[in-house]
């Protein structure tokens, strides 16, 4: 066999090995959903994660999600979605929704400020940090409610803490949120079943009053 023929043979073998590997990956991906459903479910508490009946917490359902390897290929994502069933889930529990409406009524008394209340806001969307590792620590965390200015700037984060909230690492996760928001100059407000919404309303009113007392921006600026 000549050297040129040997070179072509090696190229053909390499291409065949590559194609076989790709086919094996696709086969594993097609089998992944069946294997995934057979495994014992693993869930964790979090914010803004799909709900499932059966796991309860004070004022609503415990959010959880299945642990699965992320799929990054758009075509594969579409195939999976087309073959799966979806149902709508509550964005907020009843207690959290009650807090939302109370916060909205509070900012409506300061209608001249044009503030808004947003629900289930990702901290990664409203906080920035030059430290990539520190940013990754807060990127996927959420706050129940966020009061924003007419320009979209975060003013205050509001968290509803039910009776069963402080379990496991909940306190540590809350501490991460509080510290990141504090450093960014965003107020952190906690609402509990015992405290009710009265203190939250007073805090929002004080923030609105302080905003009104700020000097108007200079036209020359």
C-alpha positions as CSV (number, residue, x, y, z in Angstrom):
1,X,0.0,0.0,0.0
2,X,1.4,3.4,-1.0
3,X,1.8,6.2,1.5
4,X,-0.9,8.3,-0.2
5,X,-3.4,5.4,0.1
6,X,-2.5,4.9,3.8
7,X,-3.1,8.6,4.4
8,X,-6.6,8.5,2.8
9,X,-7.4,5.4,4.8
10,X,-6.5,7.1,8.1
11,X,-8.7,10.1,7.1
12,X,-11.7,7.8,6.3
13,X,-11.2,6.0,9.7
14,X,-11.1,9.3,11.6
15,X,-14.3,10.6,9.9
16,X,-16.1,7.3,10.5
17,X,-15.1,7.4,14.2
18,X,-16.3,11.0,14.5
19,X,-19.7,10.2,12.9
20,X,-20.1,7.2,15.1
21,X,-19.5,9.3,18.2
22,X,-22.1,11.9,17.1
23,X,-24.6,9.1,16.5
24,X,-23.9,7.7,19.9
25,X,-24.5,11.1,21.5
26,X,-27.8,11.5,19.7
27,X,-28.9,8.0,20.8
28,X,-28.0,8.8,24.4
29,X,-29.9,12.1,24.2
30,X,-33.0,10.3,22.8
31,X,-32.9,7.8,25.6
32,X,-32.2,10.4,28.3
33,X,-35.9,11.3,29.1
34,X,-36.9,7.7,29.7
35,X,-33.9,7.1,32.0
36,X,-34.5,10.5,33.7
37,X,-38.1,9.7,34.7
38,X,-37.0,6.3,36.2
39,X,-34.5,7.9,38.6
40,X,-35.5,8.8,42.1
41,X,-36.4,12.5,41.9
42,X,-34.1,15.0,43.5
43,X,-35.6,18.4,44.4
44,X,-34.4,21.5,46.1
45,X,-36.0,24.7,47.4
46,X,-35.6,27.7,45.2
47,X,-37.3,30.7,43.7
48,X,-39.2,30.8,40.5
49,X,-38.9,27.0,39.9
50,X,-41.9,25.0,38.6
51,X,-44.3,23.8,41.3
52,X,-45.6,20.3,41.9
53,X,-48.5,19.3,44.0
54,X,-47.7,17.2,47.1
55,X,-44.9,19.3,48.5
56,X,-46.4,22.0,50.7
57,X,-45.2,25.0,52.6
58,X,-47.0,27.7,54.6
59,X,-49.0,29.8,52.1
60,X,-48.3,27.7,49.0
61,X,-46.4,24.9,47.3
62,X,-42.7,24.1,47.7
63,X,-41.0,24.9,44.4
64,X,-38.6,22.2,43.1
65,X,-37.0,21.0,40.0
66,X,-35.6,17.8,38.6
67,X,-31.8,17.7,38.3
68,X,-30.9,17.1,34.6
69,X,-27.9,17.9,32.4
70,X,-28.6,21.1,30.5
71,X,-29.3,20.9,26.8
72,X,-27.7,23.7,24.8
73,X,-28.4,22.6,21.2
74,X,-31.5,24.5,20.0
75,X,-32.7,21.7,17.7
76,X,-32.5,19.2,20.6
77,X,-34.3,21.6,22.9
78,X,-37.2,21.9,20.4
79,X,-37.3,18.1,20.0
80,X,-37.6,17.7,23.8
81,X,-40.2,20.4,24.2
82,X,-42.3,19.1,21.3
83,X,-42.3,15.6,22.9
84,X,-43.1,16.8,26.5
85,X,-46.3,18.1,28.2
86,X,-46.4,21.4,30.0
87,X,-48.9,23.1,32.3
88,X,-49.0,26.6,33.7
89,X,-48.0,27.2,37.3
90,X,-48.5,30.0,39.7
91,X,-45.9,32.7,39.6
92,X,-46.6,33.5,43.3
93,X,-48.3,31.7,46.1
94,X,-51.4,33.2,47.6
95,X,-49.5,34.8,50.4
96,X,-46.9,36.2,48.1
97,X,-49.6,37.5,45.8
98,X,-51.3,39.2,48.8
99,X,-48.0,40.9,49.6
100,X,-47.7,42.0,45.9
101,X,-51.1,43.7,45.9
102,X,-50.3,45.4,49.2
103,X,-47.0,46.7,47.8
104,X,-48.9,47.9,44.6
105,X,-51.4,49.8,46.8
106,X,-48.6,51.4,48.7
107,X,-46.8,52.7,45.6
108,X,-50.1,53.8,44.1
109,X,-50.3,56.4,46.9
110,X,-47.1,57.8,45.3
111,X,-48.6,57.8,41.8
112,X,-46.5,60.9,40.8
113,X,-43.3,58.7,41.1
114,X,-44.5,56.1,38.6
115,X,-43.0,53.2,40.5
116,X,-43.8,49.6,39.7
117,X,-43.7,46.3,41.5
118,X,-42.2,43.3,39.6
119,X,-42.5,39.7,40.6
120,X,-39.9,36.9,40.7
121,X,-37.0,39.0,39.5
122,X,-33.6,37.4,38.9
123,X,-30.8,39.1,40.8
124,X,-28.6,38.5,37.8
125,X,-30.8,40.9,35.8
126,X,-30.6,43.8,38.2
127,X,-27.2,43.5,39.8
128,X,-23.8,43.7,38.2
129,X,-20.4,42.7,39.6
130,X,-16.9,42.7,38.1
131,X,-16.0,39.5,40.0
132,X,-17.3,36.7,37.9
133,X,-17.4,34.2,40.7
134,X,-19.3,36.5,43.0
135,X,-21.7,37.3,40.2
136,X,-22.3,33.6,39.7
137,X,-23.3,33.3,43.3
138,X,-26.3,35.6,42.8
139,X,-27.0,35.2,39.1
140,X,-29.7,32.5,39.5
141,X,-31.2,33.8,42.8
142,X,-34.5,35.6,42.8
143,X,-36.5,37.9,45.0
144,X,-40.2,37.6,45.3
145,X,-40.9,41.2,44.5
146,X,-38.9,44.2,43.4
147,X,-40.0,47.8,43.5
148,X,-38.5,49.7,40.5
149,X,-38.4,53.4,39.6
150,X,-39.9,54.9,36.5
151,X,-36.4,54.4,34.9
152,X,-36.3,50.7,35.9
153,X,-33.8,51.2,38.7
154,X,-34.2,48.7,41.6
155,X,-35.4,50.5,44.8
156,X,-36.4,47.8,47.2
157,X,-36.5,44.0,47.2
158,X,-39.4,42.3,49.1
159,X,-39.3,38.7,50.3
160,X,-42.2,36.8,51.9
161,X,-40.9,34.3,54.5
162,X,-43.6,31.8,55.4
163,X,-43.6,29.8,58.7
164,X,-41.7,26.9,57.1
165,X,-39.1,29.1,55.3
166,X,-36.1,28.8,57.6
167,X,-35.1,25.2,57.0
168,X,-31.8,23.8,55.8
169,X,-29.7,26.4,54.1
170,X,-32.4,29.0,53.7
171,X,-30.8,31.5,56.1
172,X,-27.5,31.3,54.3
173,X,-29.2,31.8,50.9
174,X,-31.0,34.8,52.3
175,X,-27.8,36.2,53.6
176,X,-26.3,36.1,50.1
177,X,-29.2,38.0,48.7
178,X,-29.2,40.6,51.5
179,X,-25.5,41.3,51.2
180,X,-25.5,41.6,47.4
181,X,-28.5,44.0,47.5
182,X,-27.0,46.0,50.4
183,X,-23.8,46.6,48.5
184,X,-25.8,47.7,45.4
185,X,-27.8,50.1,47.5
186,X,-31.1,48.2,47.2
187,X,-33.3,48.0,50.3
188,X,-34.2,44.5,51.5
189,X,-37.7,44.1,53.1
190,X,-38.9,40.9,54.8
191,X,-42.6,40.1,55.3
192,X,-43.7,37.3,57.5
193,X,-47.1,36.0,58.5
194,X,-46.6,37.5,62.0
195,X,-45.5,40.9,60.8
196,X,-48.1,41.3,58.1
197,X,-47.6,44.0,55.4
198,X,-48.0,47.1,57.6
199,X,-44.3,47.7,58.1
200,X,-43.6,47.1,54.4
201,X,-46.2,49.7,53.5
202,X,-44.6,52.2,56.0
203,X,-41.1,51.5,54.6
204,X,-42.3,52.1,51.0
205,X,-44.1,55.3,52.1
206,X,-40.8,56.6,53.7
207,X,-38.9,55.7,50.5
208,X,-41.4,57.6,48.4
209,X,-41.2,60.6,50.7
210,X,-37.4,60.6,50.5
211,X,-37.6,60.4,46.7
212,X,-39.8,63.4,46.6
213,X,-37.4,65.4,48.8
214,X,-34.5,64.8,46.4
215,X,-33.5,67.9,44.4
216,X,-34.6,68.0,40.8
217,X,-31.8,67.1,38.4
218,X,-30.2,70.2,36.9
219,X,-31.1,71.0,33.3
220,X,-27.4,71.8,32.6
221,X,-26.3,68.3,33.8
